[in-house]
Amino acid sequence: MKVDVRNNNVDQALRILKKKLQLDGMFNELREREHFVSRGEKRRHAKAAGIRRCKKEQKKRQEELGL
């Protein structure tokens, strides 16, 4: 990844680099690779995320219906 520094403005170049890395998903990948996660643990996290998502959708539907 390449970022040009213009007029010795390193702060602006750093902000642009951070934005590019975030859009590319590099920070998420680094966070995932910090430690080993087994298949079972990945499944548990995915299942818990699905349950949270389902509860959130149900709550939203109930609010729309006025309950």
N, CA, C and O atoms as a Tripos MOL2 file, in Angstrom:
@<TRIPOS>MOLECULE
protein
  268   267    67     0     0
PROTEIN
NO_CHARGES

@<TRIPOS>ATOM
      1 N           0.8530   -1.1610    0.0000 N.3       1 MET1
      2 CA          0.0000    0.0000    0.0000 C.3       1 MET1
      3 C           0.9070    1.2340    0.0000 C.2       1 MET1
      4 O           1.9040    1.2800    0.7190 O.2       1 MET1
      5 N           0.5560    2.2100   -0.7980 N.am      2 LYS2
      6 CA          1.4230    3.3640   -0.9740 C.3       2 LYS2
      7 C           0.6410    4.6410   -0.6900 C.2       2 LYS2
      8 O          -0.4930    4.8060   -1.1390 O.2       2 LYS2
      9 N           1.2730    5.5470    0.0690 N.am      3 VAL3
     10 CA          0.6790    6.8480    0.3700 C.3       3 VAL3
     11 C           1.7450    7.9030    0.1070 C.2       3 VAL3
     12 O           2.8660    7.7980    0.6040 O.2       3 VAL3
     13 N           1.3970    8.9070   -0.6650 N.am      4 ASP4
     14 CA          2.3300    9.9860   -0.9620 C.3       4 ASP4
     15 C           2.2750   11.0460    0.1340 C.2       4 ASP4
     16 O           1.2000   11.4290    0.5960 O.2       4 ASP4
     17 N           3.4660   11.5160    0.5430 N.am      5 VAL5
     18 CA          3.5590   12.5950    1.5260 C.3       5 VAL5
     19 C           3.7950   13.8820    0.7560 C.2       5 VAL5
     20 O           4.7950   14.0260    0.0520 O.2       5 VAL5
     21 N           2.8670   14.8080    0.8980 N.am      6 ARG6
     22 CA          2.9700   16.0700    0.1740 C.3       6 ARG6
     23 C           3.3420   17.1940    1.1350 C.2       6 ARG6
     24 O           2.7720   17.3020    2.2200 O.2       6 ARG6
     25 N           4.2800   18.0140    0.7450 N.am      7 ASN7
     26 CA          4.7100   19.1830    1.5200 C.3       7 ASN7
     27 C           5.1090   18.8090    2.9470 C.2       7 ASN7
     28 O           4.8240   19.5510    3.8870 O.2       7 ASN7
     29 N           5.7620   17.6680    3.1090 N.am      8 ASN8
     30 CA          6.2120   17.1930    4.4220 C.3       8 ASN8
     31 C           5.0800   17.1060    5.4410 C.2       8 ASN8
     32 O           5.3110   17.2590    6.6400 O.2       8 ASN8
     33 N           3.8550   16.8600    4.9690 N.am      9 ASN9
     34 CA          2.7020   16.7490    5.8530 C.3       9 ASN9
     35 C           2.4860   15.2650    6.1790 C.2       9 ASN9
     36 O           1.6680   14.5840    5.5590 O.2       9 ASN9
     37 N           3.2400   14.7960    7.1630 N.am     10 VAL10
     38 CA          3.1980   13.3850    7.5290 C.3      10 VAL10
     39 C           1.8880   13.0370    8.2320 C.2      10 VAL10
     40 O           1.3810   11.9270    8.0710 O.2      10 VAL10
     41 N           1.3360   13.9660    9.0050 N.am     11 ASP11
     42 CA          0.0890   13.6980    9.7280 C.3      11 ASP11
     43 C          -1.0480   13.3730    8.7680 C.2      11 ASP11
     44 O          -1.8090   12.4320    8.9930 O.2      11 ASP11
     45 N          -1.1590   14.1440    7.7120 N.am     12 GLN12
     46 CA         -2.2210   13.9060    6.7370 C.3      12 GLN12
     47 C          -1.9950   12.5680    6.0220 C.2      12 GLN12
     48 O          -2.9440   11.8220    5.7830 O.2      12 GLN12
     49 N          -0.7520   12.2710    5.6880 N.am     13 ALA13
     50 CA         -0.4440   11.0020    5.0230 C.3      13 ALA13
     51 C          -0.7590    9.8250    5.9450 C.2      13 ALA13
     52 O          -1.2360    8.7860    5.4880 O.2      13 ALA13
     53 N          -0.4930    9.9860    7.2360 N.am     14 LEU14
     54 CA         -0.7890    8.9310    8.1980 C.3      14 LEU14
     55 C          -2.2930    8.6940    8.3100 C.2      14 LEU14
     56 O          -2.7340    7.5480    8.3920 O.2      14 LEU14
     57 N          -3.0820    9.7680    8.3150 N.am     15 ARG15
     58 CA         -4.5400    9.6380    8.3610 C.3      15 ARG15
     59 C          -5.0570    8.9050    7.1260 C.2      15 ARG15
     60 O          -5.9390    8.0510    7.2220 O.2      15 ARG15
     61 N          -4.4990    9.2470    5.9650 N.am     16 ILE16
     62 CA         -4.9110    8.5890    4.7180 C.3      16 ILE16
     63 C          -4.5500    7.1060    4.7620 C.2      16 ILE16
     64 O          -5.3390    6.2590    4.3450 O.2      16 ILE16
     65 N          -3.3470    6.7920    5.2730 N.am     17 LEU17
     66 CA         -2.9180    5.4010    5.3800 C.3      17 LEU17
     67 C          -3.8400    4.6140    6.3080 C.2      17 LEU17
     68 O          -4.2390    3.4950    5.9860 O.2      17 LEU17
     69 N          -4.1780    5.1940    7.4550 N.am     18 LYS18
     70 CA         -5.0660    4.5140    8.3990 C.3      18 LYS18
     71 C          -6.4280    4.2510    7.7800 C.2      18 LYS18
     72 O          -7.0070    3.1820    7.9750 O.2      18 LYS18
     73 N          -6.9430    5.2230    7.0320 N.am     19 LYS19
     74 CA         -8.2440    5.0560    6.3850 C.3      19 LYS19
     75 C          -8.1840    3.9360    5.3470 C.2      19 LYS19
     76 O          -9.1040    3.1230    5.2560 O.2      19 LYS19
     77 N          -7.0950    3.8930    4.5610 N.am     20 LYS20
     78 CA         -6.9510    2.8410    3.5520 C.3      20 LYS20
     79 C          -6.8550    1.4670    4.2060 C.2      20 LYS20
     80 O          -7.4640    0.5070    3.7340 O.2      20 LYS20
     81 N          -6.0880    1.3730    5.2960 N.am     21 LEU21
     82 CA         -5.9500    0.0970    5.9900 C.3      21 LEU21
     83 C          -7.2770   -0.3550    6.5870 C.2      21 LEU21
     84 O          -7.5950   -1.5440    6.5750 O.2      21 LEU21
     85 N          -8.0460    0.5900    7.1070 N.am     22 GLN22
     86 CA         -9.3320    0.2430    7.6960 C.3      22 GLN22
     87 C         -10.3060   -0.2350    6.6260 C.2      22 GLN22
     88 O         -11.0320   -1.2060    6.8400 O.2      22 GLN22
     89 N         -10.3310    0.4340    5.4810 N.am     23 LEU23
     90 CA        -11.2170    0.0180    4.4010 C.3      23 LEU23
     91 C         -10.7990   -1.3370    3.8300 C.2      23 LEU23
     92 O         -11.6380   -2.1100    3.3690 O.2      23 LEU23
     93 N          -9.5120   -1.6130    3.8650 N.am     24 ASP24
     94 CA         -8.9880   -2.8720    3.3500 C.3      24 ASP24
     95 C          -9.2460   -4.0290    4.3170 C.2      24 ASP24
     96 O          -9.1720   -5.1920    3.9190 O.2      24 ASP24
     97 N          -9.5450   -3.7250    5.5770 N.am     25 GLY25
     98 CA         -9.8120   -4.7610    6.5690 C.3      25 GLY25
     99 C          -8.5640   -5.2740    7.2580 C.2      25 GLY25
    100 O          -8.5890   -6.3420    7.8700 O.2      25 GLY25
    101 N          -7.4850   -4.5370    7.1670 N.am     26 MET26
    102 CA         -6.2270   -4.9850    7.7470 C.3      26 MET26
    103 C          -6.2860   -5.0150    9.2770 C.2      26 MET26
    104 O          -5.7300   -5.9260    9.8910 O.2      26 MET26
    105 N          -6.9440   -4.0430    9.8990 N.am     27 PHE27
    106 CA         -7.0090   -3.9960   11.3550 C.3      27 PHE27
    107 C          -7.7990   -5.1850   11.9010 C.2      27 PHE27
    108 O          -7.4250   -5.7660   12.9190 O.2      27 PHE27
    109 N          -8.8880   -5.5450   11.2250 N.am     28 ASN28
    110 CA         -9.6700   -6.7050   11.6580 C.3      28 ASN28
    111 C          -8.8520   -7.9840   11.5410 C.2      28 ASN28
    112 O          -8.9090   -8.8460   12.4180 O.2      28 ASN28
    113 N          -8.0980   -8.1010   10.4650 N.am     29 GLU29
    114 CA         -7.2740   -9.2900   10.2680 C.3      29 GLU29
    115 C          -6.1880   -9.3830   11.3370 C.2      29 GLU29
    116 O          -5.9170  -10.4690   11.8490 O.2      29 GLU29
    117 N          -5.5700   -8.2650   11.6770 N.am     30 LEU30
    118 CA         -4.5470   -8.2730   12.7210 C.3      30 LEU30
    119 C          -5.1500   -8.6770   14.0600 C.2      30 LEU30
    120 O          -4.5370   -9.4290   14.8170 O.2      30 LEU30
    121 N          -6.3370   -8.1850   14.3500 N.am     31 ARG31
    122 CA         -7.0010   -8.5110   15.6040 C.3      31 ARG31
    123 C          -7.3200  -10.0100   15.6580 C.2      31 ARG31
    124 O          -7.1880  -10.6370   16.7090 O.2      31 ARG31
    125 N          -7.7390  -10.5780   14.5260 N.am     32 GLU32
    126 CA         -8.0580  -12.0040   14.4800 C.3      32 GLU32
    127 C          -6.8100  -12.8610   14.6370 C.2      32 GLU32
    128 O          -6.8860  -13.9520   15.2020 O.2      32 GLU32
    129 N          -5.6850  -12.4030   14.1590 N.am     33 ARG33
    130 CA         -4.4610  -13.2040   14.1750 C.3      33 ARG33
    131 C          -3.6380  -13.0250   15.4460 C.2      33 ARG33
    132 O          -2.5490  -13.5890   15.5480 O.2      33 ARG33
    133 N          -4.1240  -12.2640   16.4080 N.am     34 GLU34
    134 CA         -3.3560  -12.0650   17.6330 C.3      34 GLU34
    135 C          -3.1380  -13.3730   18.3780 C.2      34 GLU34
    136 O          -2.0670  -13.5960   18.9420 O.2      34 GLU34
    137 N          -4.1440  -14.2370   18.3860 N.am     35 HIS35
    138 CA         -4.0090  -15.5270   19.0470 C.3      35 HIS35
    139 C          -4.8110  -16.5770   18.2870 C.2      35 HIS35
    140 O          -5.7000  -16.2540   17.4990 O.2      35 HIS35
    141 N          -4.4810  -17.8260   18.5390 N.am     36 PHE36
    142 CA         -5.1300  -18.9320   17.8350 C.3      36 PHE36
    143 C          -6.5540  -19.1110   18.3360 C.2      36 PHE36
    144 O          -6.8120  -19.0620   19.5390 O.2      36 PHE36
    145 N          -7.4830  -19.3210   17.3930 N.am     37 VAL37
    146 CA         -8.8780  -19.5790   17.7310 C.3      37 VAL37
    147 C          -9.2630  -20.9060   17.0860 C.2      37 VAL37
    148 O          -9.1640  -21.0690   15.8700 O.2      37 VAL37
    149 N          -9.7010  -21.8500   17.9130 N.am     38 SER38
    150 CA        -10.0520  -23.1730   17.3960 C.3      38 SER38
    151 C         -11.3530  -23.1150   16.6060 C.2      38 SER38
    152 O         -12.0880  -22.1290   16.6630 O.2      38 SER38
    153 N         -11.6260  -24.1970   15.8630 N.am     39 ARG39
    154 CA        -12.8540  -24.2480   15.0660 C.3      39 ARG39
    155 C         -14.0870  -24.1810   15.9550 C.2      39 ARG39
    156 O         -15.0620  -23.5030   15.6310 O.2      39 ARG39
    157 N         -14.0350  -24.8920   17.0800 N.am     40 GLY40
    158 CA        -15.1740  -24.8880   17.9940 C.3      40 GLY40
    159 C         -15.4450  -23.5030   18.5540 C.2      40 GLY40
    160 O         -16.5960  -23.0930   18.7000 O.2      40 GLY40
    161 N         -14.3760  -22.7900   18.8640 N.am     41 GLU41
    162 CA        -14.5340  -21.4340   19.3970 C.3      41 GLU41
    163 C         -15.0970  -20.4970   18.3300 C.2      41 GLU41
    164 O         -15.9230  -19.6350   18.6290 O.2      41 GLU41
    165 N         -14.6490  -20.6680   17.0860 N.am     42 LYS42
    166 CA        -15.1920  -19.8620   15.9910 C.3      42 LYS42
    167 C         -16.6800  -20.1180   15.8320 C.2      42 LYS42
    168 O         -17.4630  -19.1910   15.6270 O.2      42 LYS42
    169 N         -17.0700  -21.4070   15.9320 N.am     43 ARG43
    170 CA        -18.4920  -21.7580   15.8280 C.3      43 ARG43
    171 C         -19.2970  -21.1250   16.9510 C.2      43 ARG43
    172 O         -20.3790  -20.5850   16.7190 O.2      43 ARG43
    173 N         -18.7690  -21.1910   18.1690 N.am     44 ARG44
    174 CA        -19.4800  -20.6010   19.3130 C.3      44 ARG44
    175 C         -19.6580  -19.1010   19.1350 C.2      44 ARG44
    176 O         -20.7280  -18.5610   19.4180 O.2      44 ARG44
    177 N         -18.6090  -18.4240   18.6650 N.am     45 HIS45
    178 CA        -18.7060  -16.9740   18.4340 C.3      45 HIS45
    179 C         -19.7260  -16.6690   17.3470 C.2      45 HIS45
    180 O         -20.5110  -15.7300   17.4740 O.2      45 HIS45
    181 N         -19.7170  -17.4630   16.2770 N.am     46 ALA46
    182 CA        -20.6610  -17.2370   15.1840 C.3      46 ALA46
    183 C         -22.0930  -17.4750   15.6500 C.2      46 ALA46
    184 O         -22.9980  -16.7210   15.2940 O.2      46 ALA46
    185 N         -22.2980  -18.5210   16.4430 N.am     47 LYS47
    186 CA        -23.6400  -18.8170   16.9480 C.3      47 LYS47
    187 C         -24.1190  -17.7060   17.8730 C.2      47 LYS47
    188 O         -25.2710  -17.2800   17.7840 O.2      47 LYS47
    189 N         -23.2460  -17.2320   18.7620 N.am     48 ALA48
    190 CA        -23.6160  -16.1500   19.6740 C.3      48 ALA48
    191 C         -23.9340  -14.8780   18.8960 C.2      48 ALA48
    192 O         -24.8660  -14.1540   19.2450 O.2      48 ALA48
    193 N         -23.1660  -14.6030   17.8450 N.am     49 ALA49
    194 CA        -23.4330  -13.4160   17.0300 C.3      49 ALA49
    195 C         -24.7790  -13.5430   16.3340 C.2      49 ALA49
    196 O         -25.5170  -12.5630   16.2290 O.2      49 ALA49
    197 N         -25.1080  -14.7420   15.8550 N.am     50 GLY50
    198 CA        -26.4000  -14.9610   15.2160 C.3      50 GLY50
    199 C         -27.5500  -14.7720   16.1830 C.2      50 GLY50
    200 O         -28.5770  -14.1950   15.8270 O.2      50 GLY50
    201 N         -27.3840  -15.2570   17.4080 N.am     51 ILE51
    202 CA        -28.4270  -15.0840   18.4240 C.3      51 ILE51
    203 C         -28.6220  -13.6080   18.7350 C.2      51 ILE51
    204 O         -29.7540  -13.1360   18.8350 O.2      51 ILE51
    205 N         -27.5090  -12.8720   18.8920 N.am     52 ARG52
    206 CA        -27.6170  -11.4270   19.1580 C.3      52 ARG52
    207 C         -28.3170  -10.7160   18.0100 C.2      52 ARG52
    208 O         -29.1700   -9.8550   18.2300 O.2      52 ARG52
    209 N         -27.9530  -11.0790   16.7810 N.am     53 ARG53
    210 CA        -28.5560  -10.4620   15.6070 C.3      53 ARG53
    211 C         -30.0540  -10.7550   15.5480 C.2      53 ARG53
    212 O         -30.8500   -9.8700   15.2340 O.2      53 ARG53
    213 N         -30.4350  -11.9890   15.8490 N.am     54 CYS54
    214 CA        -31.8440  -12.3890   15.8260 C.3      54 CYS54
    215 C         -32.6400  -11.6310   16.8830 C.2      54 CYS54
    216 O         -33.7350  -11.1400   16.6090 O.2      54 CYS54
    217 N         -32.0860  -11.5370   18.0940 N.am     55 LYS55
    218 CA        -32.7740  -10.8050   19.1660 C.3      55 LYS55
    219 C         -32.9340   -9.3340   18.8110 C.2      55 LYS55
    220 O         -33.9680   -8.7290   19.0920 O.2      55 LYS55
    221 N         -31.9110   -8.7650   18.1940 N.am     56 LYS56
    222 CA        -31.9700   -7.3610   17.7980 C.3      56 LYS56
    223 C         -33.0600   -7.1450   16.7560 C.2      56 LYS56
    224 O         -33.8100   -6.1720   16.8330 O.2      56 LYS56
    225 N         -33.1520   -8.0540   15.7780 N.am     57 GLU57
    226 CA        -34.1910   -7.9430   14.7490 C.3      57 GLU57
    227 C         -35.5780   -8.1030   15.3510 C.2      57 GLU57
    228 O         -36.5000   -7.3820   14.9710 O.2      57 GLU57
    229 N         -35.7450   -9.0430   16.2910 N.am     58 GLN58
    230 CA        -37.0380   -9.2380   16.9440 C.3      58 GLN58
    231 C         -37.4450   -7.9970   17.7250 C.2      58 GLN58
    232 O         -38.6050   -7.5870   17.6890 O.2      58 GLN58
    233 N         -36.4950   -7.4040   18.4270 N.am     59 LYS59
    234 CA        -36.7800   -6.1980   19.2010 C.3      59 LYS59
    235 C         -37.1950   -5.0640   18.2720 C.2      59 LYS59
    236 O         -38.1130   -4.3050   18.5840 O.2      59 LYS59
    237 N         -36.5240   -4.9500   17.1380 N.am     60 LYS60
    238 CA        -36.8500   -3.9040   16.1720 C.3      60 LYS60
    239 C         -38.2550   -4.1130   15.6120 C.2      60 LYS60
    240 O         -39.0130   -3.1540   15.4690 O.2      60 LYS60
    241 N         -38.6090   -5.3710   15.2910 N.am     61 ARG61
    242 CA        -39.9540   -5.6630   14.7760 C.3      61 ARG61
    243 C         -41.0260   -5.3300   15.8060 C.2      61 ARG61
    244 O         -42.0740   -4.7860   15.4580 O.2      61 ARG61
    245 N         -40.7700   -5.6550   17.0750 N.am     62 GLN62
    246 CA        -41.7410   -5.3700   18.1260 C.3      62 GLN62
    247 C         -41.9490   -3.8680   18.2880 C.2      62 GLN62
    248 O         -43.0740   -3.4160   18.5050 O.2      62 GLN62
    249 N         -40.8800   -3.1000   18.1850 N.am     63 GLU63
    250 CA        -41.0100   -1.6460   18.2940 C.3      63 GLU63
    251 C         -41.7950   -1.0830   17.1210 C.2      63 GLU63
    252 O         -42.5540   -0.1280   17.2850 O.2      63 GLU63
    253 N         -41.6200   -1.6650   15.9350 N.am     64 GLU64
    254 CA        -42.3640   -1.1990   14.7650 C.3      64 GLU64
    255 C         -43.8510   -1.4860   14.9150 C.2      64 GLU64
    256 O         -44.6850   -0.6980   14.4710 O.2      64 GLU64
    257 N         -44.1870   -2.6140   15.5410 N.am     65 LEU65
    258 CA        -45.5860   -2.9720   15.7330 C.3      65 LEU65
    259 C         -46.2070   -2.2360   16.9180 C.2      65 LEU65
    260 O         -47.4260   -2.2470   17.0880 O.2      65 LEU65
    261 N         -45.3850   -1.6080   17.7220 N.am     66 GLY66
    262 CA        -45.8830   -0.8160   18.8450 C.3      66 GLY66
    263 C         -46.1490   -1.6340   20.0920 C.2      66 GLY66
    264 O         -46.9960   -1.2580   20.9030 O.2      66 GLY66
    265 N         -45.4590   -2.7240   20.2610 N.am     67 LEU67
    266 CA        -45.6510   -3.5600   21.4440 C.3      67 LEU67
    267 C         -44.7060   -3.1780   22.5420 C.2      67 LEU67
    268 O         -44.7300   -3.7810   23.6150 O.2      67 LEU67
@<TRIPOS>BOND
     1     1     2 1
     2     2     3 1
     3     3     4 2
     4     3     5 am
     5     5     6 1
     6     6     7 1
     7     7     8 2
     8     7     9 am
     9     9    10 1
    10    10    11 1
    11    11    12 2
    12    11    13 am
    13    13    14 1
    14    14    15 1
    15    15    16 2
    16    15    17 am
    17    17    18 1
    18    18    19 1
    19    19    20 2
    20    19    21 am
    21    21    22 1
    22    22    23 1
    23    23    24 2
    24    23    25 am
    25    25    26 1
    26    26    27 1
    27    27    28 2
    28    27    29 am
    29    29    30 1
    30    30    31 1
    31    31    32 2
    32    31    33 am
    33    33    34 1
    34    34    35 1
    35    35    36 2
    36    35    37 am
    37    37    38 1
    38    38    39 1
    39    39    40 2
    40    39    41 am
    41    41    42 1
    42    42    43 1
    43    43    44 2
    44    43    45 am
    45    45    46 1
    46    46    47 1
    47    47    48 2
    48    47    49 am
    49    49    50 1
    50    50    51 1
    51    51    52 2
    52    51    53 am
    53    53    54 1
    54    54    55 1
    55    55    56 2
    56    55    57 am
    57    57    58 1
    58    58    59 1
    59    59    60 2
    60    59    61 am
    61    61    62 1
    62    62    63 1
    63    63    64 2
    64    63    65 am
    65    65    66 1
    66    66    67 1
    67    67    68 2
    68    67    69 am
    69    69    70 1
    70    70    71 1
    71    71    72 2
    72    71    73 am
    73    73    74 1
    74    74    75 1
    75    75    76 2
    76    75    77 am
    77    77    78 1
    78    78    79 1
    79    79    80 2
    80    79    81 am
    81    81    82 1
    82    82    83 1
    83    83    84 2
    84    83    85 am
    85    85    86 1
    86    86    87 1
    87    87    88 2
    88    87    89 am
    89    89    90 1
    90    90    91 1
    91    91    92 2
    92    91    93 am
    93    93    94 1
    94    94    95 1
    95    95    96 2
    96    95    97 am
    97    97    98 1
    98    98    99 1
    99    99   100 2
   100    99   101 am
   101   101   102 1
   102   102   103 1
   103   103   104 2
   104   103   105 am
   105   105   106 1
   106   106   107 1
   107   107   108 2
   108   107   109 am
   109   109   110 1
   110   110   111 1
   111   111   112 2
   112   111   113 am
   113   113   114 1
   114   114   115 1
   115   115   116 2
   116   115   117 am
   117   117   118 1
   118   118   119 1
   119   119   120 2
   120   119   121 am
   121   121   122 1
   122   122   123 1
   123   123   124 2
   124   123   125 am
   125   125   126 1
   126   126   127 1
   127   127   128 2
   128   127   129 am
   129   129   130 1
   130   130   131 1
   131   131   132 2
   132   131   133 am
   133   133   134 1
   134   134   135 1
   135   135   136 2
   136   135   137 am
   137   137   138 1
   138   138   139 1
   139   139   140 2
   140   139   141 am
   141   141   142 1
   142   142   143 1
   143   143   144 2
   144   143   145 am
   145   145   146 1
   146   146   147 1
   147   147   148 2
   148   147   149 am
   149   149   150 1
   150   150   151 1
   151   151   152 2
   152   151   153 am
   153   153   154 1
   154   154   155 1
   155   155   156 2
   156   155   157 am
   157   157   158 1
   158   158   159 1
   159   159   160 2
   160   159   161 am
   161   161   162 1
   162   162   163 1
   163   163   164 2
   164   163   165 am
   165   165   166 1
   166   166   167 1
   167   167   168 2
   168   167   169 am
   169   169   170 1
   170   170   171 1
   171   171   172 2
   172   171   173 am
   173   173   174 1
   174   174   175 1
   175   175   176 2
   176   175   177 am
   177   177   178 1
   178   178   179 1
   179   179   180 2
   180   179   181 am
   181   181   182 1
   182   182   183 1
   183   183   184 2
   184   183   185 am
   185   185   186 1
   186   186   187 1
   187   187   188 2
   188   187   189 am
   189   189   190 1
   190   190   191 1
   191   191   192 2
   192   191   193 am
   193   193   194 1
   194   194   195 1
   195   195   196 2
   196   195   197 am
   197   197   198 1
   198   198   199 1
   199   199   200 2
   200   199   201 am
   201   201   202 1
   202   202   203 1
   203   203   204 2
   204   203   205 am
   205   205   206 1
   206   206   207 1
   207   207   208 2
   208   207   209 am
   209   209   210 1
   210   210   211 1
   211   211   212 2
   212   211   213 am
   213   213   214 1
   214   214   215 1
   215   215   216 2
   216   215   217 am
   217   217   218 1
   218   218   219 1
   219   219   220 2
   220   219   221 am
   221   221   222 1
   222   222   223 1
   223   223   224 2
   224   223   225 am
   225   225   226 1
   226   226   227 1
   227   227   228 2
   228   227   229 am
   229   229   230 1
   230   230   231 1
   231   231   232 2
   232   231   233 am
   233   233   234 1
   234   234   235 1
   235   235   236 2
   236   235   237 am
   237   237   238 1
   238   238   239 1
   239   239   240 2
   240   239   241 am
   241   241   242 1
   242   242   243 1
   243   243   244 2
   244   243   245 am
   245   245   246 1
   246   246   247 1
   247   247   248 2
   248   247   249 am
   249   249   250 1
   250   250   251 1
   251   251   252 2
   252   251   253 am
   253   253   254 1
   254   254   255 1
   255   255   256 2
   256   255   257 am
   257   257   258 1
   258   258   259 1
   259   259   260 2
   260   259   261 am
   261   261   262 1
   262   262   263 1
   263   263   264 2
   264   263   265 am
   265   265   266 1
   266   266   267 1
   267   267   268 2
@<TRIPOS>SUBSTRUCTURE
     1 MET1         2 RESIDUE 1 A MET
     2 LYS2         6 RESIDUE 1 A LYS
     3 VAL3        10 RESIDUE 1 A VAL
     4 ASP4        14 RESIDUE 1 A ASP
     5 VAL5        18 RESIDUE 1 A VAL
     6 ARG6        22 RESIDUE 1 A ARG
     7 ASN7        26 RESIDUE 1 A ASN
     8 ASN8        30 RESIDUE 1 A ASN
     9 ASN9        34 RESIDUE 1 A ASN
    10 VAL10       38 RESIDUE 1 A VAL
    11 ASP11       42 RESIDUE 1 A ASP
    12 GLN12       46 RESIDUE 1 A GLN
    13 ALA13       50 RESIDUE 1 A ALA
    14 LEU14       54 RESIDUE 1 A LEU
    15 ARG15       58 RESIDUE 1 A ARG
    16 ILE16       62 RESIDUE 1 A ILE
    17 LEU17       66 RESIDUE 1 A LEU
    18 LYS18       70 RESIDUE 1 A LYS
    19 LYS19       74 RESIDUE 1 A LYS
    20 LYS20       78 RESIDUE 1 A LYS
    21 LEU21       82 RESIDUE 1 A LEU
    22 GLN22       86 RESIDUE 1 A GLN
    23 LEU23       90 RESIDUE 1 A LEU
    24 ASP24       94 RESIDUE 1 A ASP
    25 GLY25       98 RESIDUE 1 A GLY
    26 MET26      102 RESIDUE 1 A MET
    27 PHE27      106 RESIDUE 1 A PHE
    28 ASN28      110 RESIDUE 1 A ASN
    29 GLU29      114 RESIDUE 1 A GLU
    30 LEU30      118 RESIDUE 1 A LEU
    31 ARG31      122 RESIDUE 1 A ARG
    32 GLU32      126 RESIDUE 1 A GLU
    33 ARG33      130 RESIDUE 1 A ARG
    34 GLU34      134 RESIDUE 1 A GLU
    35 HIS35      138 RESIDUE 1 A HIS
    36 PHE36      142 RESIDUE 1 A PHE
    37 VAL37      146 RESIDUE 1 A VAL
    38 SER38      150 RESIDUE 1 A SER
    39 ARG39      154 RESIDUE 1 A ARG
    40 GLY40      158 RESIDUE 1 A GLY
    41 GLU41      162 RESIDUE 1 A GLU
    42 LYS42      166 RESIDUE 1 A LYS
    43 ARG43      170 RESIDUE 1 A ARG
    44 ARG44      174 RESIDUE 1 A ARG
    45 HIS45      178 RESIDUE 1 A HIS
    46 ALA46      182 RESIDUE 1 A ALA
    47 LYS47      186 RESIDUE 1 A LYS
    48 ALA48      190 RESIDUE 1 A ALA
    49 ALA49      194 RESIDUE 1 A ALA
    50 GLY50      198 RESIDUE 1 A GLY
    51 ILE51      202 RESIDUE 1 A ILE
    52 ARG52      206 RESIDUE 1 A ARG
    53 ARG53      210 RESIDUE 1 A ARG
    54 CYS54      214 RESIDUE 1 A CYS
    55 LYS55      218 RESIDUE 1 A LYS
    56 LYS56      222 RESIDUE 1 A LYS
    57 GLU57      226 RESIDUE 1 A GLU
    58 GLN58      230 RESIDUE 1 A GLN
    59 LYS59      234 RESIDUE 1 A LYS
    60 LYS60      238 RESIDUE 1 A LYS
    61 ARG61      242 RESIDUE 1 A ARG
    62 GLN62      246 RESIDUE 1 A GLN
    63 GLU63      250 RESIDUE 1 A GLU
    64 GLU64      254 RESIDUE 1 A GLU
    65 LEU65      258 RESIDUE 1 A LEU
    66 GLY66      262 RESIDUE 1 A GLY
    67 LEU67      266 RESIDUE 1 A LEU
